[in-house]
């Protein structure tokens, strides 16, 4: 691990000011991903600004029925929060499907959103990777890419990248239209979560639209009454403690057998948590039947560009979408 | 960069100077000679380094020692009181829940965390009803909750009843 200076601040604004003055510094939350990447030589910050206990560690009610989640809330606490379990079960399930008990105790909500891909070409500094070292190429394209993206990738040129975003939690938050509260050198701003994570485009080194020095302070969940019937399903290579091959977050509002409203997001398929807007549009006003669900999934996945070894993700995603929608529409 | 820290480990405060890169695991093992937590994968994947930090199980290999502050660190060694093993220690022995012993201290700390989390009513990935009050530590619940601890000595089969027996005594099963 490269040497670094360790800093603490008295409040979030001071932490932001500290980091803004350190071009190759980083915030340290729970460290469950960053410390690992530092050990691997993938992350090499000069300065760590510890923010783990700086932002709120509380989940609080919003007047409109939504929830405000402090960025320092541990993943374990968020999953156990009774309001989350009752109003937004998809979020509790996504959190519980991720990592292990030990990691969930240490990982924070803010840090979870900023965790980096587990693409093995990214985490192995001896391999080419445009995300870790822009311009070096993408080893996964012609290499081992069974776990990689099928949607929204950049397949050639200096931006080539087929990595997936690893968070389960973020997939549920995308389905719930969460809003990320950010504190930066120029003050506060609110970022709809759909605008937080990026597709690789021509610069896969940037996972998010945050600017250097910007700190996630909280995540707000707007009220969504029909999310009380929501569900997260995750397909992975073993029963527990593994990243998603494909995951689905779904909530459906059905009245008289017709889909009035629906929220659908996929994990493990793209560089960012994938909001399935095409499928959502195809479903609104349609009968809540297996046929409609399958047609909507097919419409969403029509844009998929699977590679040599990850084509199985297309039918896996389709089936997982259909099963999950059937379950929540029941 | 060297920093002075004080760690409270198994009931005793210990002051030491560490390089900021030192993990809690390395501080415990290499500096404080507490070899109870083991270094397995060193990447948070095997759980052999599990300790309780303010009562919560964490992977000590991913915690930088400088971040620990005055939190209380309990290793499997420190779970014993007055030279008496912890009920989980006894139960692991009774049920033959370990073989080489390398991953056992982490398994025991993790099991202590599992019991505390179940007493607090925390659900898991296999909990059917998220809105239910309380948790029953069925075998499936124990397996899921212990899944952050990998032991390739084939001890899993005996770890489940070892944890279950203590859960039963504590009324979370």
Interface residues (C-beta under 8 A of the other chain):
Chain A: X1 X3 X4 X5 X6 X28 X31 X32 X35 X36 X38 X39 X48 X50 X52 X76 X79 X80 X85 X86 X89 X92 X93 X96 X97 X99 X100 X101 X102 X103 X105 X106 X239 X240 X241
Chain B: X1 X3 X19 X20 X21 X23 X42 X43 X44 X47 X50 X53 X56 X57 X58 X59 X62 X63 X64 X66 X67 X110 X113 X114 X117 X120 X121 X122 X123 X124 X125 X127 X130 X131 X143 X144 X145 X147 X148 X149
